Amino acid sequence: MSREQVHTDRAPAAIGPYSQAMRCGNIVFLSGAIPLDPASGDIVDGDFATQVRRAFDNLKAVCEASGGDLNRIARLGLYLTDLSNFAEVNAVMAEYFSAPYPARSTVEVSGLPKGVSFEVDGILVLD
């Protein structure tokens, strides 16, 4: 099976030796998206919900560059530095997804790249 790198300028460039996503057949493995402005590469200003929305917007842009959309995500991984924000993440996620929702794990971590409070990754399935 071939591997194809996915890249879009509508999401932040990778900040290390990885791709925004890799397409393998009809499966796309989406790298972690954090709340960075795609144009500047800076962390977006705003409260926690604003930052979660930016991370989902970045993930959405990579999904679209892959030929899919958020509704085709089969699995999400959510990473929070503080699980007390769990309900807020659920509320924002409900703005981006509708039933049937993707499978998901949510993990509290001690730190994330650039000191952000939220990261999301996923697996997208195309037709």
Secondary structure, DSSP 8 states (H G I E B T S, - for coil): --EEEE--TTS---SSSS-SEEEETTEEEEEEE-SB-TTT-SB--S-HHHHHHHHHHHHHHHHHHTT--GGGEEEEEEEES-GGGHHHHHHHHHHH--SS--EEEEEE-S--GGG-SEEEEEEEE--
